[in-house]
Amino acid sequence: MLDAHCHIDLYNDPYDVALETEQQRIFTLAVTRLPSHYVEACEHLASFRYVRPALGFHPLLASEHPDEKAEYARLVDSAKYIGEVGLDFTVRDEGKKRRQIETLDYLLSLTCGHDKVFTLHSRWAESQLLDLLIRHDCRKCIFHWYSGSIKTLHRIIDRGYYFSINHQMLNSTNGRKIIQTLPFDRLLTETDGPFVRVDGRQIRPIDIKTTEEELSRLLNITPLEVARKVRQNLYELLTQSSNQI
């Protein structure tokens, strides 16, 4: 199983969630919202094989923590996984939008030519984010919980990027439309825990099995076929060469 985007550090019992995930062998990207959070995650997850910390700088925190940019620069060379980073234009303040773009432009400039896997936040800014990724020649990118237009979706697909889908998307009309538009070989699974709820509680990586079952019904295939394809897609993403895109 794969959870390509989970905020393990935001659960009330983060170590228990991480340990359960590790024991179930669920390959999980433990995204963070600030570089200082990533440092803490690395300390706690040092002995874990399946739960991997990702170096993050959430766009909604870009204006509040400018001092963390130096910490990101210090850590980026040693981080294989980057996330959660991106843009969020649900904010109305144009100044904050500009600072988001400036911050992300800087963060991406530090990874140019490096073999990094990105898990990306793109709410209401999908096209602008894609333009920045292309400008910096970012290769291994996952658009987490995509909710933008179908037109931009096709641009992202043409670029060769991947998409991680979750329980919430599978239970919304727009989410199902997006999923059915995606090529099967670009599809990954995520929880975005603890922000998504399932059966009245916070979703956990172990609930990916439920997501696989829901996805199998939507695509009219078996859960086993979903699990195998997601695993294959993850392998293709992680092993693709730098000249494939």
SEPA-618793 format. One record per residue (C-alpha): chain; x, y, z; residue number from 1. Coordinates in Angstrom, 1 decimal. Example, Ala and Ser with C-alpha at 12.3 -4.5 7.8 and 13.67 -1.06 7.14 Angstrom:
BEGIN
<rec c="A" c1="12.3" c2="-4.5" c3="7.8" k="1"/>
<rec c="A" c1="13.7" c2="-1.1" c3="7.1" k="2"/>
END
This chain:
BEGIN
<rec c="A" c1="0.0" c2="0.0" c3="0.0" k="1"/>
<rec c="A" c1="1.0" c2="3.6" c3="-0.6" k="2"/>
<rec c="A" c1="0.2" c2="6.8" c3="1.3" k="3"/>
<rec c="A" c1="1.9" c2="9.5" c3="-0.8" k="4"/>
<rec c="A" c1="0.8" c2="12.4" c3="1.4" k="5"/>
<rec c="A" c1="0.2" c2="12.2" c3="5.2" k="6"/>
<rec c="A" c1="0.8" c2="14.7" c3="8.0" k="7"/>
<rec c="A" c1="1.9" c2="12.1" c3="10.6" k="8"/>
<rec c="A" c1="3.3" c2="14.8" c3="12.9" k="9"/>
<rec c="A" c1="-0.2" c2="16.4" c3="13.2" k="10"/>
<rec c="A" c1="-2.0" c2="13.4" c3="14.8" k="11"/>
<rec c="A" c1="-2.5" c2="13.4" c3="18.5" k="12"/>
<rec c="A" c1="-0.5" c2="10.1" c3="18.6" k="13"/>
<rec c="A" c1="2.1" c2="10.6" c3="15.8" k="14"/>
<rec c="A" c1="4.5" c2="7.9" c3="17.0" k="15"/>
<rec c="A" c1="1.7" c2="5.3" c3="17.3" k="16"/>
<rec c="A" c1="0.4" c2="6.2" c3="13.8" k="17"/>
<rec c="A" c1="4.0" c2="5.9" c3="12.4" k="18"/>
<rec c="A" c1="4.6" c2="2.6" c3="14.1" k="19"/>
<rec c="A" c1="1.3" c2="1.1" c3="12.9" k="20"/>
<rec c="A" c1="2.2" c2="2.3" c3="9.4" k="21"/>
<rec c="A" c1="5.6" c2="0.8" c3="9.6" k="22"/>
<rec c="A" c1="4.4" c2="-2.5" c3="10.9" k="23"/>
<rec c="A" c1="1.8" c2="-2.7" c3="8.1" k="24"/>
<rec c="A" c1="4.6" c2="-1.9" c3="5.5" k="25"/>
<rec c="A" c1="2.7" c2="1.0" c3="4.0" k="26"/>
<rec c="A" c1="5.2" c2="3.2" c3="2.1" k="27"/>
<rec c="A" c1="4.3" c2="6.6" c3="3.4" k="28"/>
<rec c="A" c1="5.6" c2="10.1" c3="2.7" k="29"/>
<rec c="A" c1="5.4" c2="11.9" c3="6.0" k="30"/>
<rec c="A" c1="5.1" c2="15.5" c3="4.8" k="31"/>
<rec c="A" c1="5.9" c2="18.4" c3="6.9" k="32"/>
<rec c="A" c1="4.9" c2="22.1" c3="6.8" k="33"/>
<rec c="A" c1="8.2" c2="23.7" c3="7.8" k="34"/>
<rec c="A" c1="11.9" c2="22.8" c3="7.7" k="35"/>
<rec c="A" c1="12.1" c2="22.8" c3="11.5" k="36"/>
<rec c="A" c1="9.3" c2="20.2" c3="11.5" k="37"/>
<rec c="A" c1="11.2" c2="18.1" c3="9.1" k="38"/>
<rec c="A" c1="14.2" c2="18.0" c3="11.4" k="39"/>
<rec c="A" c1="12.0" c2="16.7" c3="14.2" k="40"/>
<rec c="A" c1="10.5" c2="14.1" c3="11.8" k="41"/>
<rec c="A" c1="13.9" c2="12.8" c3="10.8" k="42"/>
<rec c="A" c1="14.8" c2="12.3" c3="14.4" k="43"/>
<rec c="A" c1="11.7" c2="10.3" c3="15.2" k="44"/>
<rec c="A" c1="11.6" c2="8.3" c3="12.0" k="45"/>
<rec c="A" c1="15.3" c2="7.5" c3="11.8" k="46"/>
<rec c="A" c1="14.8" c2="3.8" c3="12.3" k="47"/>
<rec c="A" c1="11.8" c2="3.5" c3="10.0" k="48"/>
<rec c="A" c1="12.0" c2="1.9" c3="6.6" k="49"/>
<rec c="A" c1="8.6" c2="2.5" c3="5.2" k="50"/>
<rec c="A" c1="7.7" c2="5.9" c3="6.7" k="51"/>
<rec c="A" c1="9.9" c2="8.5" c3="5.0" k="52"/>
<rec c="A" c1="10.0" c2="12.2" c3="6.1" k="53"/>
<rec c="A" c1="9.6" c2="14.9" c3="3.4" k="54"/>
<rec c="A" c1="11.1" c2="18.4" c3="3.7" k="55"/>
<rec c="A" c1="8.3" c2="20.9" c3="3.5" k="56"/>
<rec c="A" c1="7.5" c2="24.6" c3="3.5" k="57"/>
<rec c="A" c1="3.7" c2="24.9" c3="3.2" k="58"/>
<rec c="A" c1="2.6" c2="27.9" c3="1.0" k="59"/>
<rec c="A" c1="0.2" c2="29.3" c3="3.7" k="60"/>
<rec c="A" c1="3.2" c2="29.5" c3="6.1" k="61"/>
<rec c="A" c1="5.5" c2="31.2" c3="3.6" k="62"/>
<rec c="A" c1="4.7" c2="34.8" c3="4.8" k="63"/>
<rec c="A" c1="4.8" c2="33.8" c3="8.5" k="64"/>
<rec c="A" c1="8.2" c2="32.1" c3="8.6" k="65"/>
<rec c="A" c1="10.7" c2="33.7" c3="6.2" k="66"/>
<rec c="A" c1="13.5" c2="32.8" c3="8.6" k="67"/>
<rec c="A" c1="12.9" c2="29.1" c3="7.7" k="68"/>
<rec c="A" c1="14.2" c2="29.6" c3="4.2" k="69"/>
<rec c="A" c1="17.8" c2="29.4" c3="5.3" k="70"/>
<rec c="A" c1="17.0" c2="26.1" c3="7.2" k="71"/>
<rec c="A" c1="15.4" c2="24.7" c3="4.0" k="72"/>
<rec c="A" c1="18.5" c2="25.6" c3="2.0" k="73"/>
<rec c="A" c1="20.7" c2="23.8" c3="4.6" k="74"/>
<rec c="A" c1="18.6" c2="20.7" c3="4.5" k="75"/>
<rec c="A" c1="17.6" c2="20.3" c3="0.9" k="76"/>
<rec c="A" c1="20.7" c2="18.5" c3="-0.4" k="77"/>
<rec c="A" c1="20.1" c2="15.6" c3="2.1" k="78"/>
<rec c="A" c1="16.4" c2="15.3" c3="1.5" k="79"/>
<rec c="A" c1="15.1" c2="12.9" c3="-1.1" k="80"/>
<rec c="A" c1="11.5" c2="13.8" c3="-0.7" k="81"/>
<rec c="A" c1="10.1" c2="17.4" c3="-0.7" k="82"/>
<rec c="A" c1="6.7" c2="18.2" c3="0.6" k="83"/>
<rec c="A" c1="4.5" c2="19.8" c3="1.3" k="84"/>
<rec c="A" c1="5.4" c2="22.7" c3="-0.9" k="85"/>
<rec c="A" c1="3.4" c2="24.6" c3="-3.6" k="86"/>
<rec c="A" c1="1.0" c2="27.4" c3="-4.0" k="87"/>
<rec c="A" c1="-2.4" c2="28.2" c3="-2.4" k="88"/>
<rec c="A" c1="-4.3" c2="31.1" c3="-3.9" k="89"/>
<rec c="A" c1="-7.4" c2="30.8" c3="-1.6" k="90"/>
<rec c="A" c1="-5.8" c2="33.7" c3="0.2" k="91"/>
<rec c="A" c1="-7.1" c2="37.1" c3="-1.2" k="92"/>
<rec c="A" c1="-4.1" c2="39.2" c3="-0.2" k="93"/>
<rec c="A" c1="-2.1" c2="39.8" c3="-3.4" k="94"/>
<rec c="A" c1="1.0" c2="40.5" c3="-1.4" k="95"/>
<rec c="A" c1="0.8" c2="37.0" c3="0.2" k="96"/>
<rec c="A" c1="0.3" c2="35.4" c3="-3.2" k="97"/>
<rec c="A" c1="3.5" c2="37.2" c3="-4.5" k="98"/>
<rec c="A" c1="5.4" c2="36.0" c3="-1.4" k="99"/>
<rec c="A" c1="4.2" c2="32.5" c3="-2.0" k="100"/>
<rec c="A" c1="5.5" c2="32.6" c3="-5.6" k="101"/>
<rec c="A" c1="8.8" c2="34.2" c3="-4.5" k="102"/>
<rec c="A" c1="9.3" c2="31.6" c3="-1.8" k="103"/>
<rec c="A" c1="8.5" c2="28.6" c3="-4.1" k="104"/>
<rec c="A" c1="10.7" c2="30.0" c3="-6.9" k="105"/>
<rec c="A" c1="13.5" c2="30.1" c3="-4.4" k="106"/>
<rec c="A" c1="12.8" c2="26.7" c3="-3.0" k="107"/>
<rec c="A" c1="12.7" c2="25.1" c3="-6.5" k="108"/>
<rec c="A" c1="15.9" c2="26.9" c3="-7.6" k="109"/>
<rec c="A" c1="17.7" c2="25.0" c3="-4.8" k="110"/>
<rec c="A" c1="16.6" c2="21.6" c3="-6.3" k="111"/>
<rec c="A" c1="17.4" c2="22.3" c3="-9.9" k="112"/>
<rec c="A" c1="19.2" c2="19.3" c3="-11.3" k="113"/>
<rec c="A" c1="18.7" c2="17.2" c3="-8.2" k="114"/>
<rec c="A" c1="16.9" c2="13.9" c3="-8.0" k="115"/>
<rec c="A" c1="14.0" c2="14.9" c3="-5.7" k="116"/>
<rec c="A" c1="10.4" c2="13.7" c3="-5.4" k="117"/>
<rec c="A" c1="7.9" c2="16.5" c3="-4.8" k="118"/>
<rec c="A" c1="4.4" c2="16.2" c3="-3.3" k="119"/>
<rec c="A" c1="2.7" c2="19.4" c3="-4.2" k="120"/>
<rec c="A" c1="-0.1" c2="21.7" c3="-2.9" k="121"/>
<rec c="A" c1="-1.8" c2="23.5" c3="-5.8" k="122"/>
<rec c="A" c1="-5.2" c2="24.8" c3="-4.6" k="123"/>
<rec c="A" c1="-6.6" c2="27.5" c3="-6.9" k="124"/>
<rec c="A" c1="-3.1" c2="27.9" c3="-8.3" k="125"/>
<rec c="A" c1="-2.6" c2="24.8" c3="-10.5" k="126"/>
<rec c="A" c1="-1.6" c2="26.6" c3="-13.7" k="127"/>
<rec c="A" c1="0.8" c2="29.0" c3="-11.9" k="128"/>
<rec c="A" c1="2.4" c2="26.1" c3="-10.0" k="129"/>
<rec c="A" c1="2.9" c2="24.0" c3="-13.2" k="130"/>
<rec c="A" c1="4.6" c2="27.0" c3="-14.9" k="131"/>
<rec c="A" c1="7.1" c2="27.2" c3="-12.0" k="132"/>
<rec c="A" c1="7.8" c2="23.5" c3="-12.1" k="133"/>
<rec c="A" c1="8.5" c2="23.7" c3="-15.8" k="134"/>
<rec c="A" c1="10.7" c2="26.7" c3="-15.4" k="135"/>
<rec c="A" c1="12.8" c2="24.9" c3="-12.9" k="136"/>
<rec c="A" c1="12.7" c2="21.6" c3="-14.8" k="137"/>
<rec c="A" c1="11.3" c2="19.6" c3="-11.9" k="138"/>
<rec c="A" c1="10.9" c2="16.0" c3="-12.9" k="139"/>
<rec c="A" c1="9.4" c2="13.7" c3="-10.2" k="140"/>
<rec c="A" c1="6.3" c2="15.6" c3="-9.2" k="141"/>
<rec c="A" c1="3.0" c2="14.4" c3="-7.5" k="142"/>
<rec c="A" c1="0.0" c2="16.8" c3="-7.5" k="143"/>
<rec c="A" c1="-1.7" c2="16.0" c3="-4.2" k="144"/>
<rec c="A" c1="-5.5" c2="16.2" c3="-4.0" k="145"/>
<rec c="A" c1="-5.8" c2="18.0" c3="-7.4" k="146"/>
<rec c="A" c1="-9.0" c2="20.0" c3="-7.7" k="147"/>
<rec c="A" c1="-8.3" c2="22.3" c3="-10.6" k="148"/>
<rec c="A" c1="-9.6" c2="22.5" c3="-14.2" k="149"/>
<rec c="A" c1="-9.6" c2="19.6" c3="-16.6" k="150"/>
<rec c="A" c1="-7.7" c2="21.8" c3="-19.1" k="151"/>
<rec c="A" c1="-4.8" c2="22.3" c3="-16.7" k="152"/>
<rec c="A" c1="-5.0" c2="18.7" c3="-15.7" k="153"/>
<rec c="A" c1="-4.2" c2="17.7" c3="-19.3" k="154"/>
<rec c="A" c1="-1.2" c2="20.1" c3="-19.2" k="155"/>
<rec c="A" c1="0.1" c2="18.4" c3="-16.1" k="156"/>
<rec c="A" c1="-0.5" c2="14.9" c3="-17.6" k="157"/>
<rec c="A" c1="1.4" c2="15.9" c3="-20.8" k="158"/>
<rec c="A" c1="4.3" c2="16.9" c3="-18.5" k="159"/>
<rec c="A" c1="4.5" c2="13.4" c3="-17.2" k="160"/>
<rec c="A" c1="3.6" c2="14.2" c3="-13.6" k="161"/>
<rec c="A" c1="1.7" c2="12.0" c3="-11.1" k="162"/>
<rec c="A" c1="-1.4" c2="12.5" c3="-9.0" k="163"/>
<rec c="A" c1="-2.2" c2="11.2" c3="-5.5" k="164"/>
<rec c="A" c1="-5.9" c2="10.7" c3="-4.8" k="165"/>
<rec c="A" c1="-7.7" c2="10.2" c3="-1.5" k="166"/>
<rec c="A" c1="-11.0" c2="9.1" c3="0.1" k="167"/>
<rec c="A" c1="-12.5" c2="12.7" c3="-0.1" k="168"/>
<rec c="A" c1="-11.9" c2="12.9" c3="-3.8" k="169"/>
<rec c="A" c1="-13.6" c2="9.5" c3="-4.4" k="170"/>
<rec c="A" c1="-16.7" c2="10.8" c3="-2.5" k="171"/>
<rec c="A" c1="-17.1" c2="14.1" c3="-4.5" k="172"/>
<rec c="A" c1="-18.5" c2="14.5" c3="-8.0" k="173"/>
<rec c="A" c1="-15.6" c2="16.7" c3="-9.1" k="174"/>
<rec c="A" c1="-13.0" c2="14.4" c3="-7.6" k="175"/>
<rec c="A" c1="-14.4" c2="11.3" c3="-9.4" k="176"/>
<rec c="A" c1="-14.4" c2="13.3" c3="-12.7" k="177"/>
<rec c="A" c1="-10.8" c2="14.1" c3="-12.2" k="178"/>
<rec c="A" c1="-9.8" c2="10.6" c3="-11.3" k="179"/>
<rec c="A" c1="-11.6" c2="9.2" c3="-14.3" k="180"/>
<rec c="A" c1="-9.7" c2="11.6" c3="-16.5" k="181"/>
<rec c="A" c1="-6.3" c2="10.5" c3="-15.2" k="182"/>
<rec c="A" c1="-4.2" c2="7.8" c3="-17.0" k="183"/>
<rec c="A" c1="-4.1" c2="4.8" c3="-14.8" k="184"/>
<rec c="A" c1="-0.3" c2="4.9" c3="-14.9" k="185"/>
<rec c="A" c1="-0.1" c2="8.3" c3="-13.2" k="186"/>
<rec c="A" c1="-2.3" c2="7.4" c3="-10.3" k="187"/>
<rec c="A" c1="-1.1" c2="7.1" c3="-6.7" k="188"/>
<rec c="A" c1="-3.0" c2="6.9" c3="-3.4" k="189"/>
<rec c="A" c1="-2.9" c2="9.2" c3="-0.3" k="190"/>
<rec c="A" c1="-4.8" c2="9.9" c3="2.9" k="191"/>
<rec c="A" c1="-3.9" c2="13.6" c3="3.6" k="192"/>
<rec c="A" c1="-4.4" c2="12.5" c3="7.2" k="193"/>
<rec c="A" c1="-5.4" c2="13.8" c3="9.7" k="194"/>
<rec c="A" c1="-7.4" c2="16.3" c3="7.6" k="195"/>
<rec c="A" c1="-9.6" c2="13.7" c3="5.9" k="196"/>
<rec c="A" c1="-12.1" c2="11.8" c3="7.9" k="197"/>
<rec c="A" c1="-13.4" c2="8.3" c3="7.3" k="198"/>
<rec c="A" c1="-16.3" c2="6.6" c3="9.3" k="199"/>
<rec c="A" c1="-16.4" c2="9.7" c3="11.5" k="200"/>
<rec c="A" c1="-12.7" c2="9.6" c3="12.5" k="201"/>
<rec c="A" c1="-9.4" c2="10.9" c3="11.3" k="202"/>
<rec c="A" c1="-8.1" c2="8.8" c3="8.4" k="203"/>
<rec c="A" c1="-4.8" c2="6.9" c3="8.9" k="204"/>
<rec c="A" c1="-2.4" c2="5.3" c3="6.4" k="205"/>
<rec c="A" c1="-3.9" c2="1.9" c3="7.2" k="206"/>
<rec c="A" c1="-7.1" c2="3.2" c3="5.7" k="207"/>
<rec c="A" c1="-5.5" c2="3.2" c3="2.2" k="208"/>
<rec c="A" c1="-7.0" c2="-0.2" c3="1.8" k="209"/>
<rec c="A" c1="-10.5" c2="1.4" c3="1.9" k="210"/>
<rec c="A" c1="-9.3" c2="3.9" c3="-0.7" k="211"/>
<rec c="A" c1="-8.1" c2="1.1" c3="-2.9" k="212"/>
<rec c="A" c1="-11.5" c2="-0.6" c3="-2.6" k="213"/>
<rec c="A" c1="-13.4" c2="2.6" c3="-3.5" k="214"/>
<rec c="A" c1="-11.1" c2="3.2" c3="-6.4" k="215"/>
<rec c="A" c1="-11.6" c2="-0.3" c3="-7.7" k="216"/>
<rec c="A" c1="-15.4" c2="0.2" c3="-7.8" k="217"/>
<rec c="A" c1="-15.0" c2="3.5" c3="-9.7" k="218"/>
<rec c="A" c1="-12.6" c2="2.0" c3="-12.3" k="219"/>
<rec c="A" c1="-14.4" c2="-1.3" c3="-12.4" k="220"/>
<rec c="A" c1="-11.4" c2="-3.4" c3="-11.6" k="221"/>
<rec c="A" c1="-10.4" c2="-5.4" c3="-8.5" k="222"/>
<rec c="A" c1="-8.7" c2="-3.9" c3="-5.4" k="223"/>
<rec c="A" c1="-5.7" c2="-6.2" c3="-6.0" k="224"/>
<rec c="A" c1="-5.3" c2="-4.7" c3="-9.5" k="225"/>
<rec c="A" c1="-5.4" c2="-1.2" c3="-8.0" k="226"/>
<rec c="A" c1="-2.8" c2="-2.1" c3="-5.4" k="227"/>
<rec c="A" c1="-0.5" c2="-3.6" c3="-8.0" k="228"/>
<rec c="A" c1="-0.8" c2="-0.7" c3="-10.4" k="229"/>
<rec c="A" c1="-0.2" c2="1.9" c3="-7.7" k="230"/>
<rec c="A" c1="2.9" c2="0.0" c3="-6.5" k="231"/>
<rec c="A" c1="4.1" c2="-0.2" c3="-10.1" k="232"/>
<rec c="A" c1="3.4" c2="3.6" c3="-10.6" k="233"/>
<rec c="A" c1="5.4" c2="4.4" c3="-7.5" k="234"/>
<rec c="A" c1="8.3" c2="2.3" c3="-8.7" k="235"/>
<rec c="A" c1="8.2" c2="4.0" c3="-12.1" k="236"/>
<rec c="A" c1="8.2" c2="7.4" c3="-10.4" k="237"/>
<rec c="A" c1="11.1" c2="6.7" c3="-8.1" k="238"/>
<rec c="A" c1="13.3" c2="5.0" c3="-10.8" k="239"/>
<rec c="A" c1="12.6" c2="7.3" c3="-13.8" k="240"/>
<rec c="A" c1="15.8" c2="8.8" c3="-15.3" k="241"/>
<rec c="A" c1="16.3" c2="12.5" c3="-15.4" k="242"/>
<rec c="A" c1="15.9" c2="12.7" c3="-19.2" k="243"/>
<rec c="A" c1="12.5" c2="11.0" c3="-19.3" k="244"/>
<rec c="A" c1="10.4" c2="14.2" c3="-19.3" k="245"/>
END
